[in-house]
Amino acid sequence: MRLFIALSLSEKQKNELHRLQQSIKGYLEGVKWVSPEGMHLTLKFLGEVEPARIEAIVEAMAEAALTVEPFDFSFGGGGAFPSLQKARVIWAGLRGEVGKVAALASSLEAALVQKGFPAETRAFTPHLTLGRLRHPLPGEKINKFIAEAQTFSTELTRARAITLYQSRLSRQGATYSVLRQMKIGRFLEENAGNKQDDQE
């Protein structure tokens, strides 16, 4: 099972990010755009995991969720990975109570490592992927996106839970299923079978 843990966005945030995509796609050619339904703020990508280990992940989520209170976050600004000259991913930056997001991700990482999951080798960089480039684009086009993104901002929304998702890949795109949710501060009943499609 291909799994990751993330914060969910509000519908308004998804719509605002989609409008940004529509604004920049005229000069950013050859980009595979993330659909609004597929937008998440990833806290931890787990990759392929045996089903028997899901309960250990849920326990780690419960431990991490108790370390913070609900907080507000939004998106604004943007950038590219791995660099402007060799951009493969374009993203929107995180705003709001960024420190609490980082603290939650750190607690989640520590709890998972204690349960035998491999430690992350890269520093946590909170961002939301807008699209993936099929081929490199000239630097001036990436710079134009970054300049436009600097004036962009979504609404603030309150993060109240973290979610364990399963990702199924196909030629049509990725389909996401909610496996578990953990309310920040206390347990939120399991919510399985809620599927989201990212087919752009």
N, C-alpha and C positions, 0 to 999 in steps of 0.2 A: 504494500500500500504506500502510495506517494503522499506524504503528509506535511502540513505546515501549520503554524499557529499564528493568528493574526488578529488585528482589530478591524471591526466592520465600520464602513463609512455610512453616513446618512444618505438618503436618496438625493437631497439637495446638493451635497458635496459631489456625488457621482455626476449629477447633471452639470454642475459648474466645471468639473474637470473635463467632461465630454465637450463642453463648449470651447475650452482651451484647445483640445485636440482638433476640433473643427477649424479653429482660427489658424493653427500652425501647419495643418496638413497641406495647405496650398503650396508651401515652399519646402516642406520636408517630404521628399518623394521616397518611395520604396520602404515605408515603415509599416510594420504589422502592429496595428493599434490595439491596445487592451480595451475591451468593451466595458461600459459602465458596470455591468453585472459582474465582471471579473476583477473589479478594483478592490484591493485590500491593503492594509498597512501591515506588512509581514513583520512579525517579531522574531520568529525562528523557523527556518526551513529545515525539516527533518529528513527529507528524501525518502528513500524506500525503507519501510519499517514493517516488521512482522506484526500481524494482527494481535498476537499474544502480548505485545508490549504496549498496547493502547492504554491499559489501565495504569501503567507506570507513568505514561505521559500525562494522563488526567490527574494523577497524584501530584506531579510536578506543577501542573497548571494551578491546582488548588493552593499549593504552598506559595507560589509566586503571586497569585491574586490577592492573598492576604497581606502583602507587603506594601500595597498602595491603596489609596482611596480613588473613587471615580475622578476623572480629570478631563479637561477640555483640550481639543486639538483641532487644527485646521491645516490647509495646505497652501503654499505660496512659494514663489521663486522656482528655480529649476536648474538642472544640470545634466551632465552626460557621463556615462561610464564606458570604458575605463578612463577616457580622457577626451578633451574636446577634439583633438587631432585624430583619434581613433574611436570615435563614438560608436557604440553598439546598442546602448540603451539610453533613452532620454526619460527624465523623471521630474516629478514635482517634489519640492521640499516640504518638510514638516514644520509647522508653526504651532503656537500655543504653549502648553505645558510640556515642552520637549524633554525637560529633565525627568519628568515622571514617566514618560514613555521609555526613556533610556534605562531608568531604574527598574521598571517592570521587565524589560528585555534582559537586563543583567540578572535579576532574581530568577527569571525563567531559565536562563542558561545555566546558572549555578544548580538549580534544582534538577535539571535534566542530567547534568554531568554526574551528580551524586547518584543518579539511578542508572548509570552506566552508558549514557549516550555520549558520543564523541563531542569534545569541546569544539566550538567554532574557532577557526583560525584567523578570521578577519574581524576587524572592529565593527560593531553595530553602527550602521549608517542609516538612520530612518529616512525613508523616501517612498514614493509611490511611482511605480513604473507606468509611464504613459504609452510607450511603444518601443519596439525593438527594430533596429535598422537592418534591412536585408543586405545592404552594402554601405560602405563609408560615404559620407556626404562632405562637401566642402566646409571648411571651418567657418566661413562667413555665414553659412546657413544655420549652423549650430549656435553661433554667437547671436544671430537674430532671434532664435528661439529663446535663448537665455535672457536677452534684453526684454522680450515680450513677457516672459514669465515673471520678471521682477515686479511688474505692476499687477500681477494676478494674485488673487487670494480667494479662498472659499470661506464659507461660514464656519464658525466654531461649532463643534458638536461634542457631546459628553460621552466619553468612553466609560461604559459600565460593565463590559464583559470582554473576555478573550475567548477566541473560538478555535477549535481544532478542525481543520478542513482536510478532506481527501481530494486529491487532484487526479483526474483521469484524463490522459492525453489521447487525442485522436487527430486525424487529418483535418477535421472540422474545427479543431480548437480544444481547449481544456474545459472539462466540466467539474465544478466544485460541489462537494457534498459536505454539509455540516455534520460532524460526528459528535462533538461535545461542545458545550459552552460553559464557561466558568465565570460567574459574576464577580467583578472586582469587589473584594471584601467578603463575599459569601457565595455559596454554591447556587448555580442556576441549573434547573432541571435539564437533563439531556434533551437535545433537540436534533434528532436524526432524520435524515431523508429529505432535508431541504436543499434542493439542487439549484446551482447557479451555472449559467453557461457563459463561456468566453469564446465566441466563435468568429471573431473578426480576424 
